[in-house]
């Protein structure tokens, strides 16, 4: 029994190495501070996270809805990844002003570009509200009753936090519903584009190099947060002023060396480190290959049209990048799960858990059904999993004409009311007009027609027939399996194929006309069947939710003295590790840094992914690196052992003094299973070196106005500190 416990301790994610774990900053002092000091941290816990005083947390933002950024000047300047700012850059681009190809640099604040809907979310505080939430539930409740009670309690708690403030609050669940924390935010709504390198720098290597090391990508973009005159969040206004932050990150020019301490703070989106073997099996055999096949078809259609027209390329650049990113990710995840025997590791964990449970009558009463419930739930879920993926990937997010038609559901609901609300209708119409504007701005009808035909065909051929809408099956039979004809008829007869028709309908909506529209009629049929299918797995989902909560509770009870970290859930986390090389395979070694030499070695003028701008080549040939180079080389990227995932893109990589040394932007191919199982020997975070960022801003773009804003830490001072750990921290700066 003791041997089994030791094996479980080794296998379960969360407490084996300093590198592993995405930790809540609220608990850094209690859980991690001593270990971080040993690794090289020079700051106090209060300087990392504090409610009453300025701290590192005050310089870290959730950028938009899915990335991280950091404040790097006392005038609200934000640094994030190029791929995080890509949508904003694309929205301002056209064949006349091709910022994707040429880059964009505001040489003064008046030239900065507004971005409707883009936000910067600052964390104000975190509170443990587990006691309040748990007090409101009991073991006699059904899962539905428990969920509803938690929802109501969470609403009460967030209302209390928001009342009388301009804050937004959220109660987030941790450890699958075993703990709950309140997060209070201040959200700024005026975020302007300041600078971005051309895609030949910001996306160098593109799809080929995505998720790969060695990497030579200058993956950064620059924005600025604006406030009203009182320093509070406000909508865009010409009179708004730059944010005066509570803290901004100084930037180190000293570079990195093997073994250096590295700390990352950001907003990781989601991990599933406590996933069971049944979940891993589903990922390998159903989920991942299905998503990969659908996205591969989408990408092929889009790429063909993008290559044929620069106008279409600009319109679809952001869409393509979003689809391609996780298309490749799921390929890599499946490869990693198989290669690293994650399924077998999870099965061993479950075997040991079962032995622990069966050793006690009390534990058997509490946890005895957990594993059998997992097995039963996944058996039911797997039966419907393919249709769920196809509904999401091929229908709702397939051809955009279907997505647009689906957006009219709320309008249809209101129009069917006996007495439709004039106020509600006006608001719905206003929102739909904005949606129409965004939709058709980056749209090509012929590309979408091809997508519709392909997605409908894939759905028909791969989803079990009894899981498909009967009306859709009949439509295919009527058209003799001619999906081009089906798609062509829809585009010919639907109002959703033309902006003028959509806008005219919004101005004078009619429920009968909407329900007869072929695109709307078809998407409604898919929605109805999907809802019906979901009812067939409702009990399985409930069982999965309950089993997950009890499984994690049991693991924590089994090892009460161990430090368990929670899965990522888009809340602020801190990870720490070090700069380190790795060995991806037998007889293969990857160093911990790359330089501009690698850019030139990869150059291929026949491939859009590896084109090198002439000015960049000139700077390289002249060795014109300024204060940013080192030993005659220009560093580009480096890798660390930090634990990150999607949502960490743009996160600051900081040294022990809390100074910026790079931006995290990717994980490595050999460890794509990392969201499910952390692999310490292989898992690396890929970062762009801050010196390469500054080099591009200064030497390539000539945007010295931005360099002048920054707090640059003297490289000689930092290097001296590395050699003498007792040297006092000074404030020597260079500008």
N, C-alpha and C positions, 0 to 999 in steps of 0.2 A: 504493500500500500504506500509506503514512504517513497519507493522508487517511482510510482505513478505520479505522486504529487510533484516530485522534482521535474518529471517530464512535462507536466502541465505548466509548471512555472516557466520552463524554458520556451514552450511553444506559444503560450497565449501572448498576444500583443499587449504592451502597456507597461512592462516593468523590468525589462532586461538590460537596456542600454540607455545611456544619456541621450544618444541621438534620436531615439524613438519617443514619440509622444507629441501630441498637440495639446498643450497645457493651458488651462484657464489662467490668465494673468492675476486673477484675484487670489490664487493660492500659491503663487510663486514662492513667497517667503516660507510657507509651511512645507511645501512638497519638493521644491527644486533648488532653492537658493544656495544651499551648501554645495551641492553638486556643481552648480553653475560657477561658483567661485573657484572650485578646484579646476574647472575647465578653462578659466581665464576671464570671468566676468569681473569688472571693476566697479560697477554701479551697485547701489543699494537696491533692495526690493522696492522701496518707496520711489526711487527714481525710474523704475520700470512701470509700476502701476500705482497711481494715487488718485484719490477722489478730491482731496483738499489742496494738493499742490500740483504744479505742472510736472508731467512725467512723459515717458516715451509714448504711452498710449494716446496722448493728446496730439501726436504727430502722425498717427496711423489712421487712415480712413478706409471705409468701404467705398470703393470707386464704382459708381453706377450700381448695378444689381448683381455683379458677379466677379469683381476683381478687388484688388487692394491697391492703395496708393499711399504716399507719404508726403508730408509737408516739408519742404526743403529751404524755405526762406521765411523771413518775418513779414512777407507780403503775400502769403497764401499760395506760393508756387507749389504745384503738385507734380510728383514724378510717379509714373506708372509704366506699364509695358506698352509697346507699340500695338500689340494685338488687343490690349484692353481698350485703347483709344481708337482702334481701327474703325469702328462704326461711326464715330464722330468725324474722323478724318475723311472717311468715304462720303459722309453726308454733305460735306462741303466741296467735294470733288466733282469735276465735270471735264469734258474734253477741252474746255477753255482754261480751267484751273485744275490741273491734274495733280492734286496734292498727294495722292497715293504714289504716283510715279516720281514726282519732283520734290516732295517734302513741303513743309510749311514752317515758316518762322516769323513770329511777330517781333519786330524790332522795337516796338514800344507797346504800351498797354492798349492804346487806341486800336491797334491792329488785331487784337485778340478776338476770336470768333465765338459767339454764343452757341450753346448746344441745348436745345429744348429737351427737357426731360432728364438731363444728366444731373446726378446728385453726388454730393460728398457727405458721407455719414460718419460723424464723430461719436465715439463712445464716451458717455458721461460717467456712467458707473455700472457696476454689476452687484446684484444682491442675491444671496441664497434665500429662496422662498420655498424650499422643499417642505419645511414644516407646515407652512400655511396650506400648501396644496394637498399634501398627504393627509392632513387632518380632515379634509373634506371628502375623502373616499374611504371605502372599506372593502374587505374581502367578499362580502355578500353581494356586491354590485356586479352586474354583467359588465362586459367590456364596453358596451355602448353607454351604459349608465356612468361608468367610470370616466369615459372620455368626455361626456357632456358635463359632468361635474367639474372636471379639470378645466374645461373650456370656460365655464362660468367663473370659476375662481380666478383664472388667469385674466379674464376681462376685468374683474374687480381690481386686481392688483395693478394692471396696466393703466386703468382709469385713474387710480390714486396717484400713480407716478406722473401722469400727463396733466392732470388738472392744475390750472393756473400757470402752466408753462408752455413753451413752444416745442417741447420735447416729444419724441415718439418712443413708445416702449413696447417691449416684447417679452413674454415669458417663454423660455425655450426648455424643451425636455432633454434630459441627459440620461445616458445609460438605459435607453429604451423605456423611459418613463419611471425610473427609480429616483431621479432627482430633478429639481426644477430651479432655474435661475432667471432673475429679472435683468434685462438689459435695457438701459435708457440711453437714447441717442439724441443728438442735435443734427438735423439734416439740412444742409445748405443746397439751394436749388439753382444758383447762378454759378455755373462752372464753365469756364471758357477755354478754348483750345489756344495754346501758346506756341507749341513747337512740336514738330515730328520729322524725323529723317525720312528720306525716300524709302519705299518698300524694298529697294535693292540693298538697303542697310537694315531697316527695321524688321524685314522678313527674309533676310538673306538665308538661302537654303530652303525656305518655304516648306512644302510638303515632304520633300526628300529628307531634309534634316530634322523635321519635327520629331520631338521625343528622342533625339539622338545626341550622343556625345562622341567625338569632339564637336563643339558648336562655335559658330563665328557670327552670331546674330546680334545686331545692335538693337535689341528689343526694348525700346523705350519711347515714351511720348510725354509731353509736358502740358499741364493745364494750370488754371488758376481759379481759386475759390473767391467769390465776391459776396459781400454782405450789404445790408442797408447802412445808413449813417450811424446807427447805434450798434453795429457789429452783429446784428441778428440775421437769421436766414430770411431771404426775400426772393421773389421772382426776379427775372432779369429786368434791369433798369439801367439806363445810361449813367445815372447818378450813383449807382452802387460803387462801393469802394473795396479794395483788396482786403481779404481776411487778415486780421491780426491774431495769429495763432497763439495758443498757450505754450506751445513748444514746437520747434522745428529742428530737423536733424542736421547737425554739422556733418561735413563730408570729409572723409579721410583720403589723403593722396598717397598714403604709404603703401597701398597695395596689400596683397595677401601672400602668405607663405604656408607651406604644408604644415598642418597641425594647429594653425591659428583657430582661436575660438570664433564661432559664428552664431549669431542669434537672429531669428526671423520672427516678426510679428505680422499678423494679417488675418484674413477672413477665409479660412479653408471651407469649401462648400459642403463636402460630404464624404465620409468614409464608412466602411462597414467591417471594421476589424474583428467584430465578434460574430460575423457571419458563420453559419454552420456548414457542414459538408454538403447538405442538400442545396443550400444556396450557391455554393461553389459549383456543384454539378450543373445547376440551372444556368449559371453564367457561361460555363464552358460549352455546353451542348445546345442551349436554346437561345438565351438572351444575346450574347455577343455575336455569334455568326449571323443571326437574323438581322440585327442592326447593321452589321458590316455589309451584308448583301444589298440591303435597301439603299444605304448611303452611297455605296459604290456606284449604283445605277444613277442616282441623282447627280453625283459628282461628274460622271462621264458625260451626261447630257449637258450640264452647265459648262463644263470645261470646253467642250466642242464649240459652243456658241461664244464663249468668252474669248477663245483664241481667234475667232473669226471677226471680232469687232471690239475695238477699244471702248466704245460706248457701252456695250453690254458687259465688258470686263469690269468697268468701273461700277456699274449698277449691281453686279452680282458678286463683287469681290468680298464683301463682308459676309454675305450669305454663304458663299462657297467656303470661306475660311472656317466659319462656325461648324459647318457640316463635316469638313475634312478633319478638323482637330480630333474629334472623338471617334470618327471612323477609324483613324489609325490607332487611337488609344485602345479601342476594343480589340483590335487585332493583336496589339502588344499584350493586353491583359490576358487574353486566352493563352497566348504563347507562354507568358510568365507563370500563370497558374499551373500549366502542365509541366513546364520545365522544372519548377521549384517544388513540385509534389505537394501543393497546398491542400488539395483534396485529402490526401492521406494524412497530412499533419492535422487537419481539422477532425478527421475521424479518430485520431489518437486522443485528441483533447476530449472528444465526446465519450470515448471509452473510459477515460480516467474520471470524467465527471460522473458517469453512471456508477462506477465503483464507489466513488465517494458518497453518492446519494444512497446507494443500497446498503451502506455500512451503518445506517441509522434509520430506525423506524420513523422518527420525527422528520428526517430529511426526505424519506420516501413519501410520506404523506404530503409534503409541501412541493417537492420537485420530481416526484416519481413519474409523472406523465409528460414532462417537458420534451424529452427526446422523441417519444412516440408521437406526440402532437406535431412536432416539427415534420416528421416523416409523412404523416397523413396530410398536413396542410400543403406541403410542397407537391405531393402527388396530385392533389386537386388543382393547385395553381398552374402546374406545368401543362395541364390539359388545355388551358385557355391562354397560355402565355404568348404564343405566336400571334393570335388575333389581337391581343392587347398591344403588342409592339407594332404590328402592321397598322392598326388604327391610329396610333400616335405618329409613327414615322412616315407612313405612306398616304394617309388620309388627312388628318388634322394638320400635319406639318409636311405634307407632300407637295402637290401642286398648289400654288398660292391662290388660285381661284377658289379652291375649296376652303382654304383658311379664311379668305375674305367673306365668303358666303356664310361660314360658320359664325362669324362675328355679328351677324344680324339676328341671332337667337333671342337676345334680350329685347330687341325692338319688336320682334314677332310676338313675344309674350305680352308685352304692354299693349300692342295693337289688338290682341284678342280679349282684353279686359272689356267688361260691359261698358265701363266709362273710363277710357284711357286718360291718364293724368297728363294734362297739358305741360306741366312742369317737367315730368319724367321724360316725355317725348322730346321736348326741346333739348334736354341734356343728352339723351341718347343720340339724337340727330347731330348735335354738335360734336360729340365724340366720334361718331362714324364718319363725319366729314373729314376730321383730322386723320382718322385711320385710312380713309381713301387716298388722301394726299400723300401720306407716307408710302402706302402700298404701290401706287402707280409711279411714284418718283423713281423707284429703282425696280423697274418691271419691263420685261420683254414678252409680249404675248406669245410669240412662236416658241420661245423657250419653255414657257409655262404649259403650252399645249402639249409639247413633247413629254414634259414631266407628268402631266395628267394621264396621258395614254400609258406611259410606262408604269406608273404607280398603280393604276387600276388593274393592269394586267398582272403585276406581281402579287397584288392582294388576291385576285381571283385564283391564281395558280398555286398559292402557298398557304392560304388560310383554309382550315377545314371547312368544307362546304356548309355544314350545319351551323357554323359560327358566323356565316356571312348573311347579310340582309337578303331575304327572298326576292325583293324587288330588284336588287342589283343582279342577282343570278339570272333573273328573267330578262333584264336589259341586255346582258351579255349574249344570251341565247337568241334574243330577237335580232341582234346585230351580228350573229354568226361569229362570235369571238373576235370581231374586228374592233380592237380597242382604239385605233386611230379614228375610226368612224364615230365611236362613242364620244371620244374627246372632242372631235371636230363639231359634232352636233351640239354639245354643251356650250362650247365657245361661240357658236353661231347664234344660239337662241338665248343665252343667259345674259342678264344685265350686268353680271359681275365681270364680264370680259372687257368692258370699256369704262373709263373713268366718267365720261359724260353721262352714260346711262346710270351708273351708280349714284352719282351726285344728284341727278334728276329724280331718282327714286327716293333718295333721302329727303329731298325737298317736299315730296308729296308721296309718302309711303302708303302702300295698300297691301293688306295682309293676303288677299286672294292672289294678287300678282306675285307676291313673294313666294307663296306656297306652290305656285305653278312653275316657278323658275327651275330649270333643270339642275343647275349647280346646287341651289339651296335644297331642292327636293332630295337629291342624292346624298348630300352630306347629312341631312336629317335622318335618312334611312340608316346610314352608318352609325350615327349617334344613338339611335333607338336600339339597334342590335347590340351595340357595345354595352349600353346600360343593362340590357337583358342578360348578356354574358357575365357582366360584373356581379349580378345577383347570384349567379351560380357558384361564385367563389367567395361570397361575402363571409361565410362561416370560416373558410380557410384563412382569409385575411385576419379575422378576429383571433383565430387560434395562433397564427404566426405572431401577431402583436403580443399576445399574452405570453407565449412561450419564450419570446425574445426577452421580455422583461424579467421573467423568472430565471432564465438561463444566466443572465448577467448578474442578477442578485445572488444566485447560487455560487457563481465563480468568485464573487467578492467575499461571500461568507466563507468560502473554502480557504481563501488566502487573505485573511483580514489585515495582515501587516504589509501587504504589497501596495504599491502605488499604481492604481488603475487610472488611465486617462480616458476621457470620453471620446466617442466618435466625433468627427467634425460635423458641424451643422450650421455653417455660415455665421458663427459668432467668433469674436476675437480670440485668437490663440497665440501662444508663443512656443517656438521650438528652438532647441539649441544643439549644436554639434561642433564640427570642425571642418576646416578645409582639408580635403583628403582625396588622393587618387584611388583607383580601384583596378581590379583584374576581372574583366567581364567573362573571360573564357580561358581555357587552357592555353598557355604561352602568349596571352594577349594582355598588355598593360596600357591603361589610359592615364596620362598625366593629369594633374589637377588644374591646369590652366591652358588657355589657347592665346595665340597672338595674331596680328594682322598677316603674318606670313601664311597662315592657314587660309585666310580669305583669298589671297592671290593664288594659292595652290589649287583651290576649288574653282577658280574662275572659269566660266564656260559661257562665252558670248552667244552660243546657240540655244541656251536654256534660260528662260526668264527667271528661274530660281537662283541662278549663280552669275548674274550680270553684276559687274563691279563698276560703280560710277568713275568716270575719268578723273574727277578731282580727288577721289579717295586714292586712286592709284598714284597720282602725282605726289600726294602727301606721304604716301608710303615710300615711294622711290627717293624722295628728298629726306626721308627720316625726320619729317617736320612734325614731331609729336609734342613739342612744347614741354611743359612741366608734367605732362601726363604719362610719358613713356618711362621705360625702365631698362637700363643696360642696352640701349639701342633698339629696343623692341617696343611695340605698342600692344599691351595686354588687351584682350577682348572679353574673355569669359573665364569663369572658374567654377569648380564644383565643391559642394559641401555635403556633409552627412545629415543635414537637417531633414526633418519629417514634414512634408508639405503635401498638398493636393490641389485640385482645381479650386479657384477662388483665392489662392495664394499668389496668383499671377500679379506681378507688380509689387509684391511685398519687399520691404527693405531688408537687406542683409546687413547686419551691424556687427561691429567688433565689440570687444569687452568694455569700451568706453561709451557705447551707444552711438558711435559714429557710422555713417553710411559707407559701406564698402562695395555694395552691388545691389542689383535687383534680381529677385528670383523670377524665373519665367518658364521653367519646364522641369519635368522629371526625365529619367534616363530609360531607354528602351529595355534594358535587361531587368528592370524592376517594375514593369507596368502592372504587376499584381499588387502593388503597394497599397491601394485603397482597401484591400482585403487582408493582406498579410505583409507586414514590414519585413524586409530582408536586409539586415544591417550591413552585410558584406558587399551588397550590390547596390543598394538604394542610394541615389545621389540627387541632389537638387542642382539644377543648372542655372547659373547666374551670369548676367552681363556685368562686367567689371565697371565700377563707377568711373574709373579713369577713362575708359573708352567712351562712355556717355559724355563726359566733359570734353573729351577730344573732338567728338563729332559736333557738339554745340559750338565750341570755340573755333577750332581749326577748319572744320568742314563747312559749317553754316555761318561762321562769323557773327554769331549772336552773343557778342560780349556783354550786351545788356543783361542777359540772363546769368552769365558767369559772375557779374558784379553783384548780383543779389545774394549769392550763396555764401555760406560760412565754410571756407575751405581750411582744413586743419593742416598745418605745416608738416610735410612728409618727413622732414629730418627729425622733428620732435617725436613723431609716432614711432619711427624706427629706433630711436634711442630708448623709448619705453620698452620696446620688444626685447632689447638687449639687457635692459636693467629694469626688472619688474618693480623695483622699489623707487624708481624715478617718480617725482611728483607730477601729477597731471597739470599741465599748463594750459593757457588759453591762446597760445601763439597761433595766429591765423595768417593765411595769405589770401589775397583777393586779386 
